[in-house]
């Protein structure tokens, strides 16, 4: 049975209609509207005016709350209005344009395309990220995290190195300094920055802040017989400086090396320029956009190249240098080119507040 809804607009960019209270379907529309220009969700009737299965106010509210929790970060719903119609009732819910980039639990990013929800491509994600502030995200408290989730050993090492660099600066209490650099809120809750830099297990709260190394036995992911042709796979977790340090050690182990004599000196030459590799690794970790969920940083070593792929990409000037594709430092004699893969969705990303962190680990460059 169809019904006429007075005062409501036809389905379109800012108007979506869902007949049944299925949280997963509602979540897709919440994400799409929040990532676009906001709008209104009419729950309980489809685009043709056909009422769905009867649901009480409490059932519809419960479905929407479940849907909100399926969004990363959660999407806020406003101005809930119920309207009685012939044969039942519908709810009209307003969704504001989000200040963050929203995704579903599986990492999908959706936007509105006409009256439909559509997956966002790389260029669309780039535009969405560029139009949203990054700093606010870095300073947001992480739901569920407490001060105990920060590693005091890592913090103490940071404080020691900071004091050595600036011996005349005033020594503040530990938590006060963490608040000053944006790692802790005034209520002593860890922020995104705090967990990324000092967290014991930041991946528990943000699974996307991990890195994976895979060494393949060919020039493609699959071997000659079609099977996955990798010989080594390592996953790196922990605070960002530890991720960089552990990843760099594995890369160094797997790079071919040879001894060359220049003049009267014997030097070790690697198949890839080590400074370029280390810089690419640091850029991938430090400049990626941690608002993008569902993906980690990937380090792929093939027989003819290495790729370091960072969701969200590097900052704008790096993306321009690469033309949105790959950055290739000029190899020296005997060295293979290094390719830094960049997703087409490259955009502004996270940058830790203090570049000096990580100096005590000589094998890893500064974050």
Secondary structure, DSSP 8 states (H G I E B T S, - for coil): -B---TT---SBTTEEEESS--HHHHHHHHHHHHHTT-EEEEESB-TTSBB-S---HHHHHHHHHHHHHTEES---EEEEEEEEETTEEEEEEEE---SS--EETTS--EEEETTEEEE--HHHHHHHHHTS-SHHHHTSB-TT--GGGB-HHHHHHHHHHHHHHTTTS----HHHHHHHTTSB-TTS-BBHHHHHHHBSSHHHH-TTS-EEEEEESSSSSB-TTSSB-EEEEEEE-SSHHHHHHHHHHHHHHHS-EEEEEETTEEEEEESS-HHHHHHHHHHHHHSS-TT--S--EEEEE-SS-EEEEBTT-S-HHHHHHHTTTEE-----TT---EEEEB-TT-------S-TTTTTT-TTS---
